[in-house]
Amino acid sequence: MNGQTQPTPAKSAGTAQMNDAAQISWQATGDRATGPAVVLLHGGPGLPDYLEDVAAMIDDLVPVYRYDQRGTGRSPWHGRHTLDRHLHDLAQLLDQWGLSRALLIGHSYGATVASRFCLAHPQRVSGLLLMCGAFVGDWQPLYQAERDRRMTLEQRHRLRELQQTADRTQEQEEELLTLAWVTDHADPLRGWQWAARDARQRRPVNWQMNAELGREGHQDPLDDHLTVLRSCRPAHTEILAAEGDPRPLSALESAAVQLGVPLTRIADAGHAPWLEQPEEVRTHLRRFIRGATAPEPDVEGVR
């Protein structure tokens, strides 16, 4: 740093209408007149966008677009959710933003969306960074066992009691989400603080969307498409994993091997690694973007 104040990246926002009249709320930071662009895809499914801190790590390099998936946050919508419909949303958003291609950075379930969008529209993906996802194989029993290990017996009982409670109050919903998310962090003390904050901010959760997309993912797992994804993925494809994530690292290691892509491990960080190791995540994101946006070498005349 040279001691000078860095300029604040430009911000813009809007609402895009999909071809079924759904309204998708989006925002962008950085100079939209420059390219290429990054699209951040948040997880869930059923949560609003929460990747503002991640966007701030890179929006001085490239314009960064984010949006609330239909039925979440400022994108109200009622109806059946399908993976195909959500992929159409992203394609239409790219059209309305004037982007023929984009770098996709997906977190958690957003990594699944990014992967499936690449399968459907490989020509529109110039780079792919999968952060703490997408998990393959029979990883969920290991994940549940690790979550249980990180909780007290009383916490486990209370979480299951709340999950079985119909028509939860606002306070009960916050308590449920705090208990569900506290184990996502490597640091238990700060993890409780972050989980409680997120339980207040990442609301309301669209549980119908979560259930419908979850069922579809189980019926048609990404595992069955990894060979095709490997053949159509962009050259700049990477996986970023957190060693303190309760989801098993082996599930991402397997995905990396099957896709033939590098995997970077962030130590002492959980499922939201930018919270616990912000500088490491920032450095990795910026290196990835610089590599993915570097001009191809001109080999003409090389002897």
GUKOLMAR-310315 format. One record per residue: residue in one letter; x, y, z of N, C-alpha, C in turn. Coordinates in steps of 0.1 Angstrom, whole numbers, padded with zeros to 4 digits, always signed. Example, Ala and Ser with C-alpha at 12.3 -4.5 7.8 and 13.67 -1.06 7.14 Angstrom:
A+0132-0057+0078+0123-0045+0078+0132-0033+0078/S+0128-0022+0071+0137-0011+0071+0129+0000+0079/
//
This chain:
M+0008-0012+0000+0000+0000+0000+0009+0012+0000/N+0005+0023-0007+0013+0035-0008+0007+0046+0001/G-0002+0043+0009-0008+0053+0019-0019+0061+0013/Q-0022+0059+0000-0032+0067-0006-0045+0059-0005/T-0056+0066-0003-0070+0060-0002-0073+0054-0015/Q-0077+0041-0015-0081+0034-0027-0096+0039-0031/P-0098+0041-0044-0112+0045-0048-0122+0034-0045/T-0134+0038-0042-0145+0029-0039-0150+0024-0052/P-0151+0011-0055-0156+0006-0067-0171+0010-0070/A-0174+0013-0082-0187+0018-0086-0197+0007-0082/K-0209+0011-0079-0220+0001-0076-0232+0004-0085/S-0239-0006-0088-0251-0005-0096-0260-0017-0092/A-0273-0015-0094-0282-0026-0090-0295-0025-0099/G-0302-0035-0100-0314-0035-0108-0323-0047-0106/T-0333-0048-0113-0342-0060-0113-0344-0064-0127/A-0342-0077-0129-0343-0083-0143-0355-0092-0143/Q-0363-0091-0154-0375-0099-0156-0372-0111-0164/M-0375-0123-0159-0373-0135-0166-0384-0138-0176/N-0383-0148-0184-0393-0150-0194-0406-0156-0189/D-0406-0159-0176-0418-0164-0169-0424-0153-0160/A-0419-0141-0161-0423-0129-0154-0417-0128-0140/A-0408-0138-0136-0402-0137-0123-0392-0125-0123/Q-0391-0119-0111-0382-0107-0110-0370-0111-0102/I-0358-0109-0108-0346-0113-0101-0338-0100-0097/S-0336-0098-0085-0328-0086-0080-0313-0089-0081/W-0306-0079-0086-0291-0081-0088-0284-0069-0084/Q-0271-0070-0082-0263-0058-0080-0249-0061-0085/A-0242-0051-0088-0228-0052-0094-0219-0042-0087/T-0207-0045-0086-0196-0036-0081-0185-0037-0091/G-0177-0026-0091-0166-0025-0101-0170-0018-0113/D-0161-0016-0122-0163-0009-0135-0169-0018-0145/R-0182-0017-0147-0189-0026-0156-0186-0023-0171/A-0179-0012-0174-0174-0010-0187-0162-0018-0191/T-0156-0024-0181-0144-0033-0184-0148-0047-0184/G-0140-0055-0189-0143-0070-0188-0130-0077-0187/P-0131-0090-0186-0143-0098-0184-0149-0097-0170/A-0160-0103-0168-0168-0101-0155-0168-0114-0147/V-0170-0113-0134-0172-0124-0125-0187-0124-0120/V-0193-0136-0120-0206-0137-0113-0204-0146-0101/L-0208-0141-0090-0207-0149-0077-0221-0156-0075/L-0220-0169-0072-0232-0177-0071-0233-0182-0056/H-0243-0177-0049-0244-0180-0035-0250-0194-0033/G-0248-0199-0021-0253-0212-0017-0267-0212-0012/G-0271-0224-0006-0284-0226-0001-0287-0241-0002/P-0296-0245-0011-0305-0236-0018-0316-0230-0008/G-0321-0218-0012-0331-0212-0004-0327-0200+0004/L-0314-0197+0003-0309-0185+0010-0307-0173+0000/P-0308-0161+0005-0305-0149-0003-0290-0148-0004/D-0285-0139-0013-0271-0137-0015-0264-0132-0003/Y-0252-0137+0000-0245-0133+0012-0230-0131+0008/L-0226-0129-0004-0213-0129-0009-0207-0115-0011/E-0213-0105-0004-0208-0091-0005-0193-0090-0001/D-0189-0097+0010-0175-0096+0014-0166-0102+0004/V-0170-0113-0003-0162-0119-0013-0160-0110-0025/A-0171-0103-0029-0171-0094-0040-0161-0083-0037/A-0160-0078-0025-0151-0067-0022-0137-0071-0023/M-0134-0084-0023-0120-0088-0024-0114-0087-0038/I-0124-0086-0048-0119-0087-0062-0125-0076-0071/D-0134-0068-0066-0141-0059-0076-0133-0047-0080/D-0121-0046-0075-0112-0036-0081-0104-0041-0093/L-0105-0054-0095-0099-0061-0106-0109-0062-0118/V-0121-0066-0115-0131-0070-0125-0145-0065-0120/P-0154-0063-0129-0168-0061-0124-0173-0074-0118/V-0180-0073-0107-0185-0085-0100-0201-0084-0099/Y-0208-0094-0104-0222-0094-0103-0227-0105-0093/R-0238-0101-0086-0244-0110-0076-0259-0109-0078/Y-0266-0119-0074-0281-0118-0074-0287-0127-0064/D-0299-0124-0060-0307-0133-0051-0315-0143-0060/Q-0312-0155-0058-0319-0165-0066-0334-0164-0064/R-0342-0167-0075-0357-0165-0074-0362-0172-0061/G-0371-0165-0055-0377-0170-0043-0369-0167-0030/T-0358-0159-0031-0350-0156-0020-0348-0141-0020/G-0345-0135-0008-0341-0121-0006-0351-0112-0013/R-0345-0104-0022-0353-0094-0029-0358-0099-0043/S-0358-0112-0044-0364-0118-0057-0376-0127-0053/P-0387-0120-0049-0398-0128-0045-0404-0136-0056/W-0408-0148-0054-0414-0156-0064-0421-0168-0057/H-0432-0173-0063-0439-0185-0057-0441-0194-0069/G-0437-0207-0067-0439-0217-0077-0428-0228-0075/R-0429-0238-0084-0420-0249-0083-0406-0245-0087/H-0396-0250-0080-0382-0248-0083-0376-0260-0090/T-0368-0257-0101-0361-0268-0107-0347-0263-0110/L-0337-0272-0111-0324-0268-0115-0324-0261-0129/D-0331-0267-0138-0332-0262-0152-0337-0247-0152/R-0347-0244-0144-0352-0231-0143-0342-0221-0138/H-0334-0225-0128-0324-0217-0122-0312-0215-0132/L-0309-0224-0140-0299-0223-0150-0304-0213-0161/H-0316-0214-0165-0322-0204-0174-0321-0190-0168/D-0324-0188-0155-0323-0175-0149-0309-0169-0151/L-0298-0177-0149-0285-0172-0150-0282-0169-0164/A-0286-0177-0174-0284-0174-0188-0291-0160-0192/Q-0303-0159-0187-0310-0146-0190-0304-0134-0183/L-0299-0136-0171-0292-0125-0165-0279-0121-0172/L-0272-0131-0177-0260-0127-0185-0264-0119-0197/D-0275-0123-0204-0280-0116-0215-0283-0102-0212/Q-0290-0100-0201-0295-0086-0197-0283-0078-0192/W-0273-0084-0187-0261-0077-0183-0251-0074-0195/G-0255-0080-0207-0246-0078-0219-0234-0086-0218/L-0234-0098-0212-0222-0106-0210-0224-0119-0219/S-0215-0120-0228-0215-0133-0236-0209-0144-0228/R-0199-0141-0220-0193-0151-0211-0189-0145-0198/A-0187-0153-0188-0183-0148-0175-0175-0158-0167/L-0167-0153-0158-0161-0162-0148-0171-0165-0137/L-0173-0178-0134-0183-0182-0124-0175-0186-0111/I-0179-0180-0100-0173-0184-0087-0185-0188-0079/G-0187-0201-0076-0198-0206-0068-0194-0211-0055/H-0202-0207-0044-0199-0212-0031-0209-0222-0027/S-0205-0233-0021-0214-0244-0016-0224-0248-0027/Y-0237-0247-0024-0246-0251-0035-0244-0242-0047/G-0239-0230-0046-0236-0222-0058-0225-0228-0067/A-0216-0237-0061-0207-0244-0069-0214-0255-0078/T-0225-0260-0072-0233-0270-0080-0240-0262-0092/V-0245-0251-0089-0252-0243-0099-0241-0239-0110/A-0229-0235-0106-0219-0231-0116-0215-0243-0124/S-0214-0255-0118-0210-0267-0125-0221-0271-0135/R-0233-0271-0131-0244-0275-0140-0246-0264-0151/F-0244-0252-0148-0245-0242-0159-0234-0244-0169/C-0222-0248-0165-0211-0251-0174-0215-0263-0183/L-0222-0273-0177-0226-0284-0185-0236-0280-0196/A-0245-0270-0192-0256-0266-0201-0251-0256-0211/H-0242-0247-0207-0238-0236-0215-0223-0234-0214/P-0215-0244-0218-0200-0243-0217-0194-0231-0224/Q-0200-0227-0235-0195-0215-0242-0196-0202-0235/R-0204-0202-0225-0206-0189-0217-0198-0188-0205/V-0189-0199-0202-0181-0199-0190-0167-0198-0193/S-0160-0187-0189-0146-0185-0193-0137-0189-0182/G-0142-0192-0170-0135-0197-0159-0144-0202-0148/L-0139-0211-0140-0148-0218-0130-0140-0220-0117/L-0145-0214-0107-0139-0216-0093-0150-0221-0084/L-0148-0233-0079-0158-0240-0071-0152-0239-0056/M-0159-0231-0048-0155-0229-0034-0163-0236-0024/C-0157-0246-0017-0164-0254-0007-0176-0261-0014/G-0174-0267-0025-0184-0274-0033-0178-0276-0046/A-0184-0284-0055-0195-0292-0053-0190-0306-0047/F-0198-0311-0037-0194-0324-0031-0199-0336-0039/V-0191-0346-0040-0195-0358-0047-0193-0370-0039/G-0200-0381-0043-0199-0393-0035-0208-0394-0024/D-0207-0404-0015-0216-0405-0004-0210-0397+0008/W-0210-0384+0007-0204-0376+0017-0213-0372+0029/Q-0226-0373+0027-0235-0367+0037-0234-0374+0051/P-0233-0388+0051-0232-0394+0065-0220-0389+0072/L-0208-0387+0065-0196-0382+0072-0198-0368+0077/Y-0205-0360+0069-0208-0346+0072-0217-0346+0085/Q-0227-0354+0085-0236-0354+0097-0229-0359+0109/A-0220-0369+0108-0213-0374+0119-0204-0363+0125/E-0197-0355+0116-0188-0344+0121-0196-0333+0127/R-0208-0330+0121-0216-0320+0128-0220-0324+0142/D-0224-0336+0143-0228-0341+0156-0216-0341+0166/R-0204-0344+0161-0192-0344+0170-0189-0330+0175/R-0192-0320+0167-0189-0306+0171-0200-0300+0180/M-0211-0306+0182-0222-0301+0190-0223-0309+0203/T-0228-0302+0213-0231-0310+0226-0244-0318+0224/L-0246-0327+0233-0258-0336+0232-0270-0327+0233/E-0269-0317+0242-0281-0308+0244-0284-0300+0231/Q-0273-0296+0224-0275-0288+0212-0281-0297+0201/R-0277-0309+0200-0282-0318+0190-0297-0321+0193/H-0300-0323+0205-0315-0326+0208-0323-0314+0205/R-0318-0302+0208-0326-0290+0206-0327-0287+0191/L-0317-0289+0183-0318-0287+0169-0329-0297+0163/R-0329-0309+0167-0338-0318+0161-0353-0315+0166/E-0354-0310+0178-0367-0306+0183-0372-0294+0175/L-0363-0285+0172-0368-0273+0164-0371-0277+0149/Q-0363-0287+0144-0366-0291+0130-0379-0298+0129/Q-0384-0304+0140-0397-0311+0140-0408-0302+0144/T-0405-0289+0147-0416-0280+0151-0422-0273+0139/A-0435-0274+0138-0442-0268+0127-0445-0253+0131/D-0446-0244+0121-0450-0230+0124-0440-0224+0135/R-0427-0225+0132-0418-0219+0142-0419-0204+0143/T-0417-0199+0155-0417-0184+0156-0404-0179+0150/Q-0403-0165+0149-0391-0159+0144-0379-0163+0153/E-0381-0163+0166-0370-0166+0175-0366-0180+0174/Q-0376-0189+0172-0372-0204+0170-0365-0206+0157/E-0369-0199+0147-0362-0200+0134-0347-0195+0135/E-0345-0184+0142-0331-0180+0144-0323-0189+0152/E-0329-0195+0162-0322-0205+0171-0319-0217+0162/L-0328-0222+0154-0326-0234+0146-0314-0231+0136/L-0314-0220+0130-0303-0217+0120-0290-0215+0127/T-0290-0209+0138-0277-0207+0146-0271-0221+0149/L-0280-0230+0154-0275-0243+0157-0271-0251+0145/A-0278-0249+0134-0275-0256+0122-0262-0251+0115/W-0258-0239+0118-0247-0233+0111-0234-0231+0119/V-0236-0233+0133-0224-0230+0141-0213-0240+0138/T-0216-0252+0134-0205-0262+0131-0198-0259+0118/D-0203-0250+0110-0197-0247+0097-0183-0240+0099/H-0180-0236+0111-0168-0228+0113-0157-0236+0121/A-0145-0233+0118-0134-0240+0125-0132-0235+0139/D-0135-0222+0141-0133-0216+0154-0147-0217+0161/P-0149-0225+0172-0162-0226+0178-0167-0213+0184/L-0159-0205+0190-0164-0193+0197-0168-0183+0186/R-0160-0180+0177-0164-0170+0167-0174-0176+0158/G-0174-0189+0156-0184-0196+0148-0198-0194+0154/W-0200-0194+0167-0213-0191+0172-0217-0177+0169/Q-0208-0168+0170-0211-0154+0167-0215-0152+0152/W-0208-0158+0143-0211-0157+0129-0224-0164+0126/A-0226-0176+0132-0239-0183+0129-0251-0175+0134/A-0250-0169+0146-0261-0161+0151-0264-0149+0142/R-0253-0143+0138-0255-0131+0129-0261-0135+0115/D-0256-0146+0110-0262-0151+0097-0277-0156+0099/A-0280-0161+0110-0293-0165+0113-0303-0153+0113/R-0298-0142+0116-0306-0130+0116-0307-0124+0102/Q-0296-0125+0094-0295-0118+0081-0299-0126+0069/R-0296-0139+0069-0299-0147+0057-0313-0153+0058/R-0323-0144+0059-0336-0148+0061-0346-0140+0052/P-0358-0145+0049-0362-0158+0054-0356-0169+0045/V-0355-0181+0051-0351-0193+0043-0362-0198+0035/N-0360-0201+0022-0371-0207+0014-0370-0222+0015/W-0376-0228+0025-0375-0242+0028-0381-0250+0016/Q-0391-0245+0010-0397-0253-0001-0387-0254-0013/M-0380-0243-0016-0370-0243-0026-0359-0253-0022/N-0355-0252-0009-0344-0261-0005-0348-0276-0007/A-0360-0279-0003-0365-0293-0004-0366-0298-0019/E-0372-0289-0027-0374-0293-0041-0360-0295-0049/L-0351-0285-0047-0338-0286-0054-0330-0297-0048/G-0331-0299-0035-0324-0310-0029-0328-0324-0034/R-0341-0326-0035-0346-0338-0041-0342-0340-0055/E-0342-0330-0063-0338-0331-0077-0323-0335-0078/G-0315-0328-0069-0301-0332-0069-0298-0346-0065/H-0306-0352-0056-0304-0366-0052-0308-0375-0063/Q-0319-0371-0071-0323-0380-0082-0314-0379-0094/D-0308-0368-0096-0298-0367-0107-0285-0360-0102/P-0277-0368-0095-0265-0363-0089-0255-0358-0099/L-0248-0348-0095-0237-0342-0103-0226-0353-0106/D-0225-0362-0097-0215-0373-0099-0217-0380-0113/D-0229-0381-0117-0232-0388-0130-0228-0380-0142/H-0224-0367-0140-0221-0358-0151-0206-0354-0151/L-0198-0359-0142-0184-0354-0141-0176-0356-0153/T-0178-0368-0160-0170-0370-0172-0173-0360-0183/V-0186-0357-0185-0189-0347-0194-0184-0333-0190/L-0186-0330-0177-0181-0317-0172-0166-0316-0174/R-0158-0326-0172-0144-0326-0174-0141-0322-0189/S-0149-0327-0198-0146-0325-0212-0150-0311-0217/C-0159-0304-0210-0164-0291-0214-0160-0280-0205/R-0154-0282-0194-0150-0272-0184-0140-0263-0191/P-0139-0250-0186-0129-0241-0191-0115-0245-0186/A-0105-0241-0193-0091-0244-0189-0088-0239-0175/H-0094-0228-0171-0091-0222-0158-0103-0227-0149/T-0102-0239-0144-0111-0244-0134-0104-0249-0122/E-0108-0245-0110-0101-0249-0098-0112-0251-0087/I-0107-0258-0077-0116-0261-0065-0108-0255-0053/L-0115-0247-0044-0110-0242-0032-0117-0248-0020/A-0109-0255-0012-0115-0262-0001-0110-0256+0013/A-0118-0258+0023-0114-0254+0037-0113-0266+0045/E-0101-0267+0052-0098-0279+0060-0107-0280+0072/G-0112-0269+0077-0121-0270+0089-0136-0271+0086/D-0139-0273+0073-0153-0275+0069-0158-0289+0074/P-0169-0290+0081-0174-0303+0085-0177-0312+0073/R-0180-0307+0062-0182-0315+0050-0168-0322+0047/P-0168-0334+0043-0155-0341+0042-0146-0336+0030/L-0134-0333+0033-0125-0328+0023-0123-0339+0012/S-0124-0351+0016-0123-0362+0006-0133-0361-0006/A-0145-0355-0003-0155-0354-0013-0150-0344-0024/L-0143-0333-0020-0138-0324-0029-0125-0329-0036/E-0117-0336-0029-0105-0343-0035-0109-0352-0046/S-0120-0360-0044-0125-0369-0054-0130-0361-0066/A-0137-0350-0064-0142-0342-0075-0130-0336-0083/A-0120-0331-0076-0108-0326-0083-0101-0336-0091/V-0100-0348-0086-0093-0359-0094-0102-0362-0107/Q-0115-0364-0105-0123-0367-0116-0124-0356-0127/L-0123-0344-0122-0124-0333-0132-0110-0329-0137/G-0100-0334-0131-0086-0331-0135-0082-0317-0133/V-0086-0311-0121-0083-0297-0118-0076-0296-0105/P-0069-0285-0102-0062-0283-0090-0071-0280-0078/L-0067-0285-0067-0075-0282-0054-0065-0275-0044/T-0070-0264-0039-0062-0256-0029-0070-0258-0016/R-0062-0261-0005-0068-0262+0008-0064-0250+0017/I-0074-0244+0023-0073-0233+0033-0073-0239+0047/A-0062-0238+0054-0061-0243+0068-0069-0234+0077/D-0073-0239+0088-0079-0232+0099-0091-0223+0095/A-0099-0229+0086-0111-0222+0081-0122-0232+0078/G-0135-0227+0080-0146-0236+0078-0153-0233+0065/H-0166-0235+0064-0174-0235+0052-0174-0221+0046/A-0172-0211+0053-0171-0197+0048-0157-0192+0051/P-0147-0197+0043-0133-0194+0046-0129-0180+0046/W-0136-0171+0039-0133-0157+0038-0135-0150+0052/L-0142-0157+0061-0144-0151+0074-0132-0154+0083/E-0127-0166+0082-0116-0170+0091-0102-0168+0086/Q-0101-0168+0073-0088-0166+0066-0090-0157+0054/P-0093-0144+0057-0097-0135+0046-0085-0133+0036/E-0073-0131+0042-0062-0128+0033-0058-0139+0024/E-0059-0152+0029-0056-0163+0021-0066-0165+0009/V-0079-0163+0013-0089-0164+0003-0088-0153-0008/R-0085-0141-0003-0084-0129-0012-0072-0132-0022/T-0061-0136-0016-0049-0139-0025-0053-0149-0035/H-0060-0160-0031-0063-0171-0041-0072-0166-0051/L-0083-0158-0047-0093-0154-0057-0086-0144-0067/R-0077-0136-0063-0071-0126-0072-0061-0133-0081/R-0054-0143-0076-0045-0151-0085-0053-0158-0095/F-0064-0164-0091-0073-0172-0101-0078-0162-0112/I-0083-0151-0108-0089-0141-0117-0078-0136-0127/R-0067-0133-0122-0056-0128-0131-0052-0139-0141/G-0051-0151-0136-0048-0162-0145-0058-0165-0155/A-0071-0164-0151-0082-0167-0160-0085-0156-0170/T-0080-0143-0167-0083-0132-0176-0070-0128-0183/A-0059-0134-0181-0047-0131-0189-0049-0134-0203/P-0044-0125-0212-0046-0127-0226-0038-0140-0231/E-0043-0147-0240-0036-0158-0245-0023-0154-0252/P-0012-0161-0250+0000-0157-0257-0001-0158-0272/D+0005-0148-0278+0005-0147-0293+0017-0156-0298/V+0014-0167-0303+0024-0176-0308+0028-0174-0322/E+0022-0165-0329+0025-0162-0343+0039-0157-0344/G+0047-0164-0352+0061-0160-0355+0070-0166-0345/V+0065-0174-0335+0074-0180-0326+0082-0192-0333/R+0095-0192-0331+0103-0202-0338+0109-0212-0327/
//
